């Protein structure tokens, strides 16, 4: 029996806005640890978020370039989980009403044009950055990244090989850089990919058991 890979991609893109998504703190990557912070991105009780207009406009730009439908009405949701890099124990994201949905992008793979469907592109805030030192056995959290504007682009499971996944990420990266919405610097985490991988018999339309490969930071 011959099997084929079934791959869907989730790509997190840091939008190159000068301020964070819900506050006026700088998004400078090279600032000293925990200097670009305020009560909002530190999750202090009573701090109220104000949405960054620049992020919304650039997210819509990406959605249009990906042939998405743009929602006339959208909202933010709380994604609850507990982790050291999330001070308020929830991430502000989008769930049932994403800003952009039902799009597609064409890629060149093995001399053929393949259409990869885009399920959604939704806005959210980035988390803080965990740092670890092997020599001292210490761990720290840098909240400079907490609240940086993030756009998550999710595909349907239309990719059939590692090469196609590479071609998709390359095409998406080129598009984002052309639009000047992100520097897509994978070394600094501006572009992070997660692959949902399963296998199934060739010709079958059933999806197999999915394994998620998280935080792929190079291609």
MDTraj code that builds the backbone (N, CA, C; nanometers):
import mdtraj as md
import numpy as np

residues = "UNK UNK UNK UNK UNK UNK UNK UNK UNK UNK UNK UNK UNK UNK UNK UNK UNK UNK UNK UNK UNK UNK UNK UNK UNK UNK UNK UNK UNK UNK UNK UNK UNK UNK UNK UNK UNK UNK UNK UNK UNK UNK UNK UNK UNK UNK UNK UNK UNK UNK UNK UNK UNK UNK UNK UNK UNK UNK UNK UNK UNK UNK UNK UNK UNK UNK UNK UNK UNK UNK UNK UNK UNK UNK UNK UNK UNK UNK UNK UNK UNK UNK UNK UNK UNK UNK UNK UNK UNK UNK UNK UNK UNK UNK UNK UNK UNK UNK UNK UNK UNK UNK UNK UNK UNK UNK UNK UNK UNK UNK UNK UNK UNK UNK UNK UNK UNK UNK UNK UNK UNK UNK UNK UNK UNK UNK UNK UNK UNK UNK UNK UNK UNK UNK UNK UNK UNK UNK UNK UNK UNK UNK UNK UNK UNK UNK UNK UNK UNK UNK UNK UNK UNK UNK UNK UNK UNK UNK UNK UNK UNK UNK UNK UNK UNK UNK UNK UNK UNK UNK UNK UNK UNK UNK UNK UNK UNK UNK UNK UNK UNK UNK UNK UNK UNK UNK UNK UNK UNK UNK UNK UNK UNK UNK UNK UNK UNK UNK UNK UNK UNK UNK UNK UNK UNK UNK UNK UNK UNK UNK UNK UNK UNK UNK UNK UNK UNK UNK UNK".split()
xyz = np.array([
    [0.0850, -0.1199, 0.0000],
    [0.0000, 0.0000, 0.0000],
    [0.0883, 0.1246, 0.0000],
    [0.0539, 0.2194, -0.0846],
    [0.1307, 0.3437, -0.0951],
    [0.0624, 0.4541, -0.0141],
    [0.1432, 0.5288, 0.0604],
    [0.0908, 0.6362, 0.1446],
    [0.1373, 0.7725, 0.0937],
    [0.0635, 0.8755, 0.1315],
    [0.1024, 1.0123, 0.0996],
    [0.0961, 1.0980, 0.2253],
    [0.1772, 1.2021, 0.2262],
    [0.1760, 1.2972, 0.3378],
    [0.0622, 1.3969, 0.3193],
    [0.0036, 1.4362, 0.4302],
    [-0.0993, 1.5407, 0.4311],
    [-0.0542, 1.6457, 0.5316],
    [-0.0292, 1.7673, 0.4830],
    [0.0320, 1.8710, 0.5665],
    [-0.0505, 1.9992, 0.5607],
    [-0.0768, 2.0536, 0.6761],
    [-0.1341, 2.1877, 0.6873],
    [-0.0380, 2.2750, 0.7658],
    [-0.0314, 2.4024, 0.7331],
    [0.0652, 2.4926, 0.7953],
    [-0.0052, 2.6016, 0.8752],
    [0.0542, 2.6339, 0.9897],
    [0.0169, 2.7523, 1.0668],
    [0.1413, 2.8405, 1.0747],
    [0.1308, 2.9614, 1.0230],
    [0.2459, 3.0516, 1.0189],
    [0.2148, 3.1757, 1.1015],
    [0.3026, 3.2053, 1.1977],
    [0.2883, 3.3241, 1.2823],
    [0.3809, 3.4335, 1.2293],
    [0.3226, 3.5465, 1.1958],
    [0.3961, 3.6580, 1.1357],
    [0.3902, 3.7784, 1.2291],
    [0.5055, 3.8276, 1.2702],
    [0.5094, 3.9511, 1.3485],
    [0.4944, 4.0704, 1.2539],
    [0.3893, 4.1491, 1.2750],
    [0.3635, 4.2667, 1.1919],
    [0.4579, 4.3792, 1.2343],
    [0.5163, 4.4465, 1.1352],
    [0.6206, 4.5454, 1.1661],
    [0.5643, 4.6828, 1.2031],
    [0.4736, 4.6842, 1.2974],
    [0.4233, 4.8099, 1.3519],
    [0.5214, 4.8633, 1.4564],
    [0.5251, 4.9947, 1.4740],
    [0.6186, 5.0550, 1.5702],
    [0.5747, 5.0328, 1.7140],
    [0.4466, 5.0070, 1.7352],
    [0.3975, 4.9851, 1.8717],
    [0.3246, 4.8518, 1.8804],
    [0.3031, 4.8069, 2.0015],
    [0.2395, 4.6773, 2.0237],
    [0.0912, 4.6820, 1.9878],
    [0.0290, 4.5651, 1.9891],
    [-0.1064, 4.5558, 1.9371],
    [-0.2103, 4.6213, 2.0279],
    [-0.1884, 4.6224, 2.1594],
    [-0.2884, 4.6780, 2.2501],
    [-0.2347, 4.7887, 2.3403],
    [-0.1129, 4.8357, 2.3165],
    [-0.0566, 4.9447, 2.3964],
    [0.0452, 5.0205, 2.3118],
    [0.1023, 5.1259, 2.3683],
    [0.1937, 5.2123, 2.2935],
    [0.3404, 5.1735, 2.3098],
    [0.3698, 5.0609, 2.3733],
    [0.5093, 5.0196, 2.3929],
    [0.5774, 4.9904, 2.2596],
    [0.7066, 5.0169, 2.2531],
    [0.7851, 4.9923, 2.1325],
    [0.7985, 4.8424, 2.1062],
    [0.8157, 4.8083, 1.9782],
    [0.8380, 4.6691, 1.9383],
    [0.9840, 4.6437, 1.9020],
    [1.0746, 4.7307, 1.9421],
    [1.2170, 4.7182, 1.9093],
    [1.2729, 4.5856, 1.9618],
    [1.3199, 4.5010, 1.8701],
    [1.3699, 4.3684, 1.9074],
    [1.4977, 4.3755, 1.9899],
    [1.5790, 4.4791, 1.9669],
    [1.7118, 4.4859, 2.0269],
    [1.7144, 4.5634, 2.1589],
    [1.6001, 4.6042, 2.2097],
    [1.5966, 4.6768, 2.3373],
    [1.6387, 4.5847, 2.4519],
    [1.6970, 4.6402, 2.5580],
    [1.7333, 4.5580, 2.6748],
    [1.6105, 4.4862, 2.7307],
    [1.6281, 4.3690, 2.7911],
    [1.5143, 4.2904, 2.8406],
    [1.4240, 4.3690, 2.9356],
    [1.2945, 4.3518, 2.9157],
    [1.1914, 4.4065, 3.0048],
    [1.1975, 4.5584, 3.0188],
    [1.2277, 4.6261, 2.9073],
    [1.2252, 4.7727, 2.9049],
    [1.1078, 4.8261, 2.8226],
    [1.0605, 4.7506, 2.7237],
    [0.9448, 4.7913, 2.6435],
    [0.8185, 4.7267, 2.7005],
    [0.7836, 4.7680, 2.8216],
    [0.6699, 4.7064, 2.8901],
    [0.5857, 4.8133, 2.9596],
    [0.4607, 4.7784, 2.9874],
    [0.3686, 4.8672, 3.0583],
    [0.2635, 4.7798, 3.1267],
    [0.1715, 4.8375, 3.2041],
    [0.0698, 4.7555, 3.2712],
    [-0.0141, 4.6698, 3.1765],
    [-0.0344, 4.7167, 3.0511],
    [-0.1165, 4.6396, 2.9571],
    [-0.0460, 4.5112, 2.9151],
    [0.0784, 4.5222, 2.8644],
    [0.1455, 4.4017, 2.8144],
    [0.2042, 4.3171, 2.9268],
    [0.2039, 4.3691, 3.0498],
    [0.2415, 4.2870, 3.1649],
    [0.1201, 4.2210, 3.2309],
    [0.0016, 4.2511, 3.1795],
    [-0.1194, 4.1867, 3.2308],
    [-0.1602, 4.2329, 3.3687],
    [-0.1346, 4.3592, 3.4017],
    [-0.1714, 4.4107, 3.5335],
    [-0.3236, 4.4250, 3.5461],
    [-0.3796, 4.3956, 3.6624],
    [-0.5245, 4.4088, 3.6815],
    [-0.5722, 4.5512, 3.6535],
    [-0.6809, 4.5625, 3.5791],
    [-0.7402, 4.6923, 3.5498],
    [-0.6878, 4.7601, 3.4257],
    [-0.5787, 4.7094, 3.3656],
    [-0.5242, 4.7700, 3.2439],
    [-0.6109, 4.7314, 3.1247],
    [-0.6525, 4.8300, 3.0464],
    [-0.7442, 4.8056, 2.9350],
    [-0.6714, 4.8188, 2.8013],
    [-0.6900, 4.7228, 2.7102],
    [-0.6230, 4.7272, 2.5797],
    [-0.6919, 4.8213, 2.4822],
    [-0.6124, 4.8834, 2.3936],
    [-0.6633, 4.9657, 2.2840],
    [-0.6012, 4.9118, 2.1553],
    [-0.6839, 4.8718, 2.0590],
    [-0.6365, 4.8032, 1.9390],
    [-0.5546, 4.8952, 1.8488],
    [-0.4450, 4.8419, 1.7969],
    [-0.3530, 4.9121, 1.7083],
    [-0.4109, 4.9153, 1.5665],
    [-0.4463, 5.0338, 1.5173],
    [-0.5071, 5.0482, 1.3847],
    [-0.4123, 5.0029, 1.2741],
    [-0.2833, 5.0321, 1.2901],
    [-0.1845, 4.9951, 1.1883],
    [-0.1817, 4.8440, 1.1682],
    [-0.1934, 4.7697, 1.2772],
    [-0.1942, 4.6241, 1.2650],
    [-0.3161, 4.5756, 1.1867],
    [-0.4322, 4.6326, 1.2144],
    [-0.5541, 4.5924, 1.1445],
    [-0.5403, 4.6186, 0.9947],
    [-0.4907, 4.7365, 0.9583],
    [-0.4776, 4.7714, 0.8171],
    [-0.3790, 4.6794, 0.7454],
    [-0.2668, 4.6490, 0.8100],
    [-0.1681, 4.5611, 0.7465],
    [-0.2186, 4.4175, 0.7393],
    [-0.2961, 4.3749, 0.8366],
    [-0.3547, 4.2404, 0.8325],
    [-0.4551, 4.2292, 0.7180],
    [-0.5344, 4.3332, 0.6972],
    [-0.6280, 4.3346, 0.5846],
    [-0.5516, 4.3311, 0.4529],
    [-0.4404, 4.4036, 0.4454],
    [-0.3576, 4.4029, 0.3255],
    [-0.3103, 4.2611, 0.2925],
    [-0.2646, 4.1890, 0.3956],
    [-0.2215, 4.0506, 0.3756],
    [-0.3395, 3.9647, 0.3306],
    [-0.4542, 3.9822, 0.3946],
    [-0.5721, 3.9051, 0.3579],
    [-0.6116, 3.9252, 0.2126],
    [-0.6086, 4.0486, 0.1655],
    [-0.6421, 4.0762, 0.0259],
    [-0.5403, 4.0131, -0.0682],
    [-0.4123, 4.0190, -0.0319],
    [-0.3078, 3.9588, -0.1153],
    [-0.3211, 3.8071, -0.1205],
    [-0.3810, 3.7477, -0.0162],
    [-0.4035, 3.6029, -0.0121],
    [-0.5429, 3.5658, -0.0630],
    [-0.6090, 3.6613, -0.1302],
    [-0.7396, 3.6360, -0.1920],
    [-0.8457, 3.5947, -0.0898],
    [-0.8323, 3.6464, 0.0320],
    [-0.9261, 3.6131, 0.1394],
    [-1.0507, 3.7008, 0.1333],
    [-1.1566, 3.6530, 0.1947],
    [-1.2708, 3.7371, 0.2256],
    [-1.2398, 3.8131, 0.3546],
    [-1.2713, 3.9415, 0.3563],
    [-1.2451, 4.0249, 0.4734],
    [-1.3757, 4.0432, 0.5503],
    [-1.3736, 4.0084, 0.6763],
    [-1.4948, 4.0183, 0.7583],
    [-1.5341, 4.1645, 0.7773],
    [-1.6616, 4.1941, 0.7587],
    [-1.7118, 4.3294, 0.7821],
    [-1.7232, 4.3577, 0.9313],
    [-1.7320, 4.2512, 1.0097],
    [-1.7406, 4.2647, 1.1557],
    [-1.6575, 4.1533, 1.2159],
    [-1.5711, 4.1894, 1.3084],
    [-1.4830, 4.0904, 1.3692],
    [-1.4713, 4.1198, 1.5181],
    [-1.4103, 4.0285, 1.5915],
    [-1.3961, 4.0483, 1.7355],
    [-1.2724, 3.9745, 1.7842],
    [-1.2324, 4.0054, 1.9068],
    [-1.1193, 3.9387, 1.9703],
    [-1.1717, 3.8409, 2.0758],
    [-1.0922, 3.7376, 2.1020],
    [-1.1292, 3.6362, 2.2004],
    [-1.0116, 3.6093, 2.2938],
    [-1.0406, 3.5500, 2.4065],
    [-0.9360, 3.5109, 2.5014],
    [-0.9050, 3.3620, 2.4863],
    [-0.7780, 3.3314, 2.4654],
    [-0.7312, 3.1925, 2.4607],
    [-0.6623, 3.1641, 2.5939],
    [-0.7258, 3.0851, 2.6769],
    [-0.6776, 3.0644, 2.8141],
    [-0.5798, 2.9480, 2.8232],
    [-0.4611, 2.9752, 2.8741],
    [-0.3675, 2.8694, 2.9110],
    [-0.2635, 2.9278, 3.0057],
    [-0.1942, 2.8410, 3.0770],
    [-0.0988, 2.8832, 3.1796],
    [0.0429, 2.8494, 3.1342],
    [0.1268, 2.9520, 3.1251],
    [0.2665, 2.9330, 3.0859],
    [0.3443, 3.0557, 3.1330],
    [0.4722, 3.0413, 3.1645],
    [0.5471, 3.1562, 3.2185],
    [0.5516, 3.2782, 3.1269],
    [0.5413, 3.2569, 2.9945],
    [0.5526, 3.3707, 2.9026],
    [0.4200, 3.4431, 2.8808],
    [0.3183, 3.4094, 2.9574],
    [0.1865, 3.4705, 2.9415],
    [0.1407, 3.5217, 3.0777],
    [0.1691, 3.6495, 3.1048],
    [0.1507, 3.7038, 3.2397],
    [0.0059, 3.6972, 3.2871],
    [-0.0885, 3.7249, 3.1987],
    [-0.2284, 3.7299, 3.2419],
    [-0.3007, 3.5959, 3.2260],
    [-0.2273, 3.4921, 3.1851],
    [-0.2807, 3.3561, 3.1706],
    [-0.3881, 3.3444, 3.0632],
    [-0.3938, 3.4396, 2.9731],
    [-0.4724, 3.4251, 2.8509],
    [-0.4090, 3.5116, 2.7429],
    [-0.4256, 3.4666, 2.6189],
    [-0.3758, 3.5406, 2.5031],
    [-0.4950, 3.5994, 2.4292],
    [-0.4866, 3.7267, 2.3938],
    [-0.5935, 3.7877, 2.3145],
    [-0.5714, 3.7487, 2.1689],
    [-0.6700, 3.6785, 2.1125],
    [-0.6589, 3.6232, 1.9780],
    [-0.7952, 3.6362, 1.9095],
    [-0.8170, 3.5613, 1.8026],
    [-0.9474, 3.5550, 1.7370],
    [-0.9844, 3.4085, 1.7185],
    [-1.1129, 3.3776, 1.7357],
    [-1.1558, 3.2385, 1.7248],
    [-1.2591, 3.2199, 1.6136],
    [-1.3851, 3.2508, 1.6415],
    [-1.4903, 3.2169, 1.5463],
    [-1.5150, 3.3240, 1.4413],
    [-1.4624, 3.4435, 1.4593],
    [-1.4822, 3.5508, 1.3612],
    [-1.3472, 3.6131, 1.3255],
    [-1.2627, 3.5401, 1.2511],
    [-1.1320, 3.5951, 1.2131],
    [-1.1473, 3.7108, 1.1150],
    [-1.0470, 3.7961, 1.1102],
    [-1.0512, 3.9122, 1.0209],
    [-1.0517, 3.8699, 0.8743],
    [-0.9725, 3.7677, 0.8389],
    [-0.9596, 3.7225, 0.7003],
    [-0.9871, 3.5722, 0.6942],
    [-1.0565, 3.5280, 0.5896],
    [-1.0893, 3.3854, 0.5805],
    [-1.1161, 3.3449, 0.4359],
    [-1.1088, 3.2143, 0.4102],
    [-1.1394, 3.1547, 0.2798],
    [-1.0601, 3.2204, 0.1657],
    [-0.9280, 3.2063, 0.1740],
    [-0.8423, 3.2585, 0.0681],
    [-0.7620, 3.1478, 0.0010],
    [-0.6627, 3.1878, -0.0762],
    [-0.5750, 3.0907, -0.1420],
    [-0.4486, 3.1600, -0.1920],
    [-0.3449, 3.0781, -0.2123],
    [-0.2211, 3.1253, -0.2731],
    [-0.1708, 3.0161, -0.3661],
    [-0.1259, 3.0540, -0.4847],
    [-0.0701, 2.9592, -0.5804],
    [0.0804, 2.9500, -0.5623],
    [0.1331, 2.8276, -0.5657],
    [0.2773, 2.8066, -0.5554],
    [0.3235, 2.7229, -0.6736],
    [0.4512, 2.7327, -0.7054],
    [0.5122, 2.6482, -0.8083],
    [0.5815, 2.5319, -0.7395],
    [0.5375, 2.4096, -0.7699],
    [0.5942, 2.2902, -0.7076],
    [0.6141, 2.1829, -0.8137],
    [0.7386, 2.1384, -0.8307],
    [0.7723, 2.0344, -0.9294],
    [0.7237, 2.0708, -1.0689],
    [0.7386, 2.1983, -1.1053],
    [0.7016, 2.2428, -1.2388],
    [0.5529, 2.2620, -1.2599],
    [0.4735, 2.2468, -1.1555],
    [0.3295, 2.2643, -1.1662],
    [0.2819, 2.3730, -1.0705],
    [0.1686, 2.4332, -1.1042],
    [0.1071, 2.5317, -1.0156],
    [0.0109, 2.4607, -0.9214],
    [0.0333, 2.4779, -0.7921],
    [-0.0521, 2.4164, -0.6899],
    [-0.1212, 2.5259, -0.6106],
    [-0.2489, 2.5119, -0.5893],
    [-0.3255, 2.6096, -0.5111],
    [-0.3389, 2.5602, -0.3669],
    [-0.2905, 2.6407, -0.2737],
    [-0.3007, 2.6101, -0.1314],
    [-0.4098, 2.6987, -0.0721],
    [-0.5119, 2.6365, -0.0173],
    [-0.6232, 2.7134, 0.0386],
    [-0.5867, 2.7697, 0.1765],
    [-0.6257, 2.8935, 0.1986],
    [-0.6042, 2.9603, 0.3269],
    [-0.7347, 2.9539, 0.4063],
    [-0.7311, 2.8862, 0.5189],
    [-0.8504, 2.8760, 0.6032],
    [-0.8839, 3.0099, 0.6670],
    [-0.7812, 3.0743, 0.7237],
    [-0.8033, 3.1980, 0.7977],
    [-0.6712, 3.2688, 0.8208],
    [-0.6786, 3.3980, 0.8419],
    [-0.5652, 3.4778, 0.8897],
    [-0.6211, 3.5668, 0.9997],
    [-0.5787, 3.5403, 1.1229],
    [-0.6387, 3.6133, 1.2346],
    [-0.5331, 3.6861, 1.3171],
    [-0.5752, 3.7946, 1.3792],
    [-0.4872, 3.8791, 1.4596],
    [-0.4764, 3.8237, 1.6012],
    [-0.3604, 3.8421, 1.6609],
    [-0.3422, 3.8085, 1.8015],
    [-0.2188, 3.8797, 1.8548],
    [-0.1968, 3.8671, 1.9843],
    [-0.0783, 3.9247, 2.0462],
    [0.0266, 3.8163, 2.0665],
    [0.1536, 3.8527, 2.0483],
    [0.2613, 3.7577, 2.0730],
    [0.2818, 3.7416, 2.2235],
    [0.3469, 3.6346, 2.2609],
    [0.3779, 3.6098, 2.4015],
    [0.5168, 3.6637, 2.4348],
    [0.5530, 3.6594, 2.5614],
    [0.6890, 3.6960, 2.6019],
    [0.7867, 3.5884, 2.5543],
    [0.9152, 3.6142, 2.5734],
    [1.0192, 3.5210, 2.5286],
    [1.0873, 3.4582, 2.6498],
    [1.0860, 3.3263, 2.6560],
    [1.1577, 3.2546, 2.7617],
    [1.3044, 3.2386, 2.7234],
    [1.3936, 3.2627, 2.8171],
    [1.5370, 3.2451, 2.7932],
    [1.5936, 3.1500, 2.8982],
    [1.6909, 3.0700, 2.8558],
    [1.7485, 2.9691, 2.9446],
    [1.9002, 2.9697, 2.9313],
    [1.9701, 2.9621, 3.0427],
    [2.1161, 2.9525, 3.0420],
    [2.1559, 2.8138, 3.0911],
    [2.2333, 2.7443, 3.0079],
    [2.2740, 2.6078, 3.0424],
    [2.3758, 2.6095, 3.1559],
    [2.4726, 2.7019, 3.1477],
    [2.5809, 2.7038, 3.2466],
    [2.5287, 2.7325, 3.3874],
    [2.4442, 2.8349, 3.3996],
    [2.3961, 2.8724, 3.5321],
    [2.2701, 2.8001, 3.5750],
    [2.2070, 2.7302, 3.4804],
    [2.0831, 2.6607, 3.5132],
    [1.9692, 2.7542, 3.5458],
    [1.9707, 2.8737, 3.4855],
    [1.8694, 2.9752, 3.5151],
    [1.7756, 2.9941, 3.3962],
    [1.6543, 3.0345, 3.4252],
    [1.5562, 3.0686, 3.3228],
    [1.4998, 3.2065, 3.3526],
    [1.4716, 3.2811, 3.2469],
    [1.4149, 3.4146, 3.2624],
    [1.3068, 3.4388, 3.1585],
    [1.2302, 3.5454, 3.1774],
    [1.1245, 3.5819, 3.0844],
    [1.1436, 3.7274, 3.0443],
    [1.1530, 3.7525, 2.9133],
    [1.1647, 3.8877, 2.8600],
    [1.0292, 3.9279, 2.8029],
    [0.9636, 4.0242, 2.8672],
    [0.8298, 4.0646, 2.8259],
    [0.8304, 4.1716, 2.7170],
    [0.9464, 4.2039, 2.6606],
    [0.9488, 4.2981, 2.5483],
    [0.8643, 4.2479, 2.4316],
    [0.8630, 4.1164, 2.4089],
    [0.7870, 4.0606, 2.2959],
    [0.6388, 4.0466, 2.3277],
    [0.6025, 4.0491, 2.4542],
    [0.4627, 4.0333, 2.4930],
    [0.3778, 4.1463, 2.4350],
    [0.2792, 4.1109, 2.3542],
    [0.1924, 4.2118, 2.2947],
    [0.2351, 4.2598, 2.1579],
    [0.3450, 4.2068, 2.1037],
    [0.3855, 4.2434, 1.9676],
    [0.2774, 4.1951, 1.8701],
    [0.2387, 4.2767, 1.7702],
    [0.1320, 4.2368, 1.6776],
    [0.1679, 4.1098, 1.6008],
    [0.0752, 4.0160, 1.5987],
    [0.0986, 3.8866, 1.5356],
    [-0.0200, 3.8524, 1.4457],
    [0.0099, 3.8026, 1.3262],
    [-0.0934, 3.7533, 1.2350],
    [-0.0683, 3.6046, 1.2130],
    [-0.1664, 3.5224, 1.2445],
    [-0.1526, 3.3778, 1.2237],
    [-0.2265, 3.3379, 1.0962],
    [-0.1534, 3.2775, 1.0027],
    [-0.2075, 3.2373, 0.8733],
    [-0.2160, 3.0847, 0.8711],
    [-0.3373, 3.0328, 0.8536],
    [-0.3628, 2.8888, 0.8641],
    [-0.4102, 2.8356, 0.7294],
    [-0.3496, 2.7258, 0.6827],
    [-0.3907, 2.6651, 0.5563],
    [-0.4806, 2.5443, 0.5800],
    [-0.5486, 2.5042, 0.4745],
    [-0.6118, 2.3730, 0.4717],
    [-0.5015, 2.2676, 0.4542],
    [-0.5289, 2.1395, 0.4819],
    [-0.4257, 2.0357, 0.4656],
    [-0.4049, 1.9992, 0.3187],
    [-0.3586, 2.0954, 0.2403],
    [-0.3447, 2.0790, 0.0953],
    [-0.2027, 2.0459, 0.0510],
    [-0.1069, 2.0475, 0.1418],
    [0.0340, 2.0276, 0.1065],
    [0.0656, 1.8784, 0.1136],
    [0.1401, 1.8284, 0.0145],
    [0.1614, 1.6844, 0.0024],
    [0.3061, 1.6392, 0.0191],
    [0.3974, 1.7291, 0.0454],
    [0.5370, 1.6880, 0.0639],
    [0.6124, 1.7975, 0.1375],
    [0.7305, 1.7610, 0.1891],
    [0.8156, 1.8604, 0.2537],
    [0.8572, 1.9676, 0.1537],
    [0.8795, 1.9289, 0.0294],
    [0.9178, 2.0260, -0.0734],
    [0.8058, 2.1269, -0.0971],
    [0.6816, 2.0798, -0.1016],
    [0.5696, 2.1720, -0.1191],
    [0.5565, 2.2655, 0.0011],
    [0.5821, 2.2135, 0.1208],
    [0.5791, 2.2986, 0.2400],
    [0.6848, 2.4077, 0.2289],
    [0.8035, 2.3705, 0.1818],
    [0.9110, 2.4686, 0.1603],
    [0.8681, 2.5720, 0.0562],
    [0.8103, 2.5260, -0.0539],
    [0.7678, 2.6180, -0.1599],
    [0.6586, 2.7122, -0.1098],
    [0.5666, 2.6604, -0.0280],
    [0.4613, 2.7458, 0.0274],
    [0.5196, 2.8526, 0.1190],
    [0.6060, 2.8123, 0.2115],
    [0.6654, 2.9087, 0.3041],
    [0.7491, 3.0121, 0.2304],
    [0.8203, 2.9695, 0.1268],
    [0.9013, 3.0631, 0.0486],
    [0.8132, 3.1647, -0.0224],
    [0.7043, 3.1170, -0.0847],
    [0.6132, 3.2073, -0.1553],
    [0.5454, 3.3033, -0.0584],
    [0.5033, 3.2530, 0.0577],
    [0.4383, 3.3383, 0.1572],
    [0.5354, 3.4427, 0.2107],
    [0.6572, 3.4018, 0.2377],
    [0.7590, 3.4942, 0.2882],
    [0.7866, 3.6048, 0.1868],
    [0.7974, 3.5691, 0.0594],
    [0.8205, 3.6687, -0.0450],
    [0.7047, 3.7672, -0.0532],
    [0.5823, 3.7169, -0.0409],
    [0.4644, 3.8033, -0.0465],
    [0.4625, 3.9015, 0.0697],
    [0.4901, 3.8532, 0.1904],
    [0.4891, 3.9388, 0.3089],
    [0.5978, 4.0452, 0.3019],
    [0.7147, 4.0083, 0.2517],
    [0.8237, 4.1053, 0.2387],
    [0.7925, 4.2076, 0.1303],
    [0.7283, 4.1651, 0.0215],
    [0.6904, 4.2587, -0.0846],
    [0.5887, 4.3602, -0.0333],
    [0.4952, 4.3149, 0.0487],
    [0.3951, 4.4054, 0.1064],
    [0.4541, 4.4951, 0.2144],
    [0.5747, 4.4623, 0.2617],
    [0.6432, 4.5369, 0.3675],
    [0.5609, 4.5403, 0.4962],
    [0.5010, 4.4266, 0.5295],
    [0.4256, 4.4164, 0.6544],
    [0.5056, 4.3443, 0.7621],
    [0.6149, 4.2771, 0.7232],
    [0.7007, 4.2067, 0.8183],
    [0.8378, 4.1879, 0.7552],
    [0.9431, 4.1898, 0.8399],
    [1.0757, 4.1613, 0.7848],
    [1.0986, 4.0110, 0.7692],
    [1.0105, 3.9290, 0.8269],
    [1.0160, 3.7826, 0.8131],
    [1.1512, 3.7262, 0.8536],
    [1.2153, 3.7887, 0.9510],
    [1.3455, 3.7428, 0.9993],
    [1.3240, 3.6222, 1.0910],
    [1.3466, 3.5038, 1.0366],
    [1.3193, 3.3823, 1.1128],
    [1.4163, 3.3646, 1.2285],
    [1.5380, 3.4197, 1.2158],
    [1.6351, 3.4098, 1.3249],
    [1.5889, 3.4859, 1.4485],
    [1.5113, 3.5940, 1.4277],
    [1.4605, 3.6734, 1.5392],
    [1.3162, 3.6377, 1.5746],
    [1.2596, 3.5395, 1.5067],
    [1.1245, 3.4948, 1.5387],
    [1.0138, 3.5745, 1.4743],
    [1.0471, 3.6575, 1.3738],
    [0.9432, 3.7360, 1.3067],
    [0.8527, 3.6496, 1.2203],
    [0.9012, 3.5316, 1.1825],
    [0.8223, 3.4353, 1.1056],
    [0.8461, 3.2975, 1.1670],
    [0.7391, 3.2364, 1.2180],
    [0.7507, 3.1051, 1.2816],
    [0.6429, 3.0135, 1.2245],
    [0.6825, 2.8936, 1.1891],
    [0.5899, 2.8009, 1.1240],
    [0.5637, 2.6794, 1.2116],
    [0.4433, 2.6270, 1.1995],
    [0.4070, 2.5015, 1.2642],
    [0.3409, 2.4128, 1.1595],
    [0.3856, 2.2882, 1.1519],
    [0.3349, 2.1949, 1.0512],
    [0.2490, 2.0880, 1.1178],
    [0.1285, 2.0687, 1.0659],
    [0.0403, 1.9610, 1.1106],
    [0.0487, 1.8490, 1.0071],
    [0.1074, 1.7370, 1.0456],
    [0.1433, 1.6316, 0.9510],
    [0.0695, 1.5023, 0.9838],
    [0.0159, 1.4382, 0.8804],
    [-0.0402, 1.3039, 0.8932],
    [-0.0136, 1.2291, 0.7628],
    [-0.0416, 1.1000, 0.7621],
    [-0.0281, 1.0198, 0.6399],
    [-0.1578, 0.9437, 0.6169],
    [-0.1813, 0.9075, 0.4905],
    [-0.2997, 0.8298, 0.4549],
    [-0.2713, 0.7540, 0.3256],
    [-0.3470, 0.6483, 0.2960],
    [-0.3289, 0.5778, 0.1692],
    [-0.3578, 0.6706, 0.0513],
    [-0.2778, 0.6596, -0.0539],
    [-0.2998, 0.7399, -0.1738],
    [-0.4401, 0.7119, -0.2282],
    [-0.5148, 0.8182, -0.2579],
    [-0.6509, 0.8044, -0.3078],
    [-0.7572, 0.8164, -0.2013],
    [-0.7180, 0.8055, -0.0748],
    [-0.8142, 0.8186, 0.0346],
    [-0.8426, 0.9657, 0.0617],
    [-0.9656, 0.9953, 0.1057],
    [-0.9997, 1.1329, 0.1426],
    [-1.0128, 1.1489, 0.2939],
    [-0.9775, 1.0444, 0.3691],
    [-0.9827, 1.0516, 0.5151],
    [-0.8493, 1.1019, 0.5692],
    [-0.8565, 1.1831, 0.6727],
    [-0.7351, 1.2350, 0.7351],
    [-0.6877, 1.1394, 0.8435],
    [-0.5558, 1.1204, 0.8511],
    [-0.4989, 1.0339, 0.9527],
    [-0.4777, 1.1077, 1.0838],
    [-0.4103, 1.0419, 1.1768],
    [-0.3799, 1.1032, 1.3063],
    [-0.2754, 1.2126, 1.2877],
    [-0.3052, 1.3298, 1.3376],
    [-0.2214, 1.4484, 1.3131],
    [-0.1141, 1.4631, 1.4196],
    [0.0055, 1.4974, 1.3753],
    [0.1150, 1.5341, 1.4648],
    [0.1565, 1.6771, 1.4334],
    [0.1667, 1.7605, 1.5371],
    [0.2018, 1.9016, 1.5163],
    [0.3493, 1.9245, 1.5483],
    [0.4216, 1.9767, 1.4503],
    [0.5619, 2.0136, 1.4672],
    [0.5658, 2.1643, 1.4890],
    [0.6038, 2.2071, 1.6087],
    [0.5892, 2.3472, 1.6471],
    [0.7191, 2.4259, 1.6317],
    [0.7014, 2.5558, 1.6078],
    [0.8102, 2.6539, 1.6094],
    [0.9255, 2.6184, 1.5164],
    [0.8919, 2.5890, 1.3912],
    [0.9950, 2.5709, 1.2891],
    [1.0485, 2.7099, 1.2540],
    [1.1752, 2.7362, 1.2842],
    [1.2279, 2.8726, 1.2664],
    [1.3326, 2.8828, 1.1568],
    [1.3330, 2.7867, 1.0645],
    [1.4175, 2.7982, 0.9455],
    [1.3596, 2.7084, 0.8376],
    [1.3900, 2.7407, 0.7122],
    [1.3435, 2.6575, 0.6006],
    [1.4610, 2.6249, 0.5093],
])
top = md.Topology()
chain = top.add_chain()
for i, resn in enumerate(residues, 1):
    res = top.add_residue(resn, chain, resSeq=i)
    for name in ("N", "CA", "C"):
        top.add_atom(name, md.element.get_by_symbol(name[0]), res)
traj = md.Trajectory(xyz[None], top)
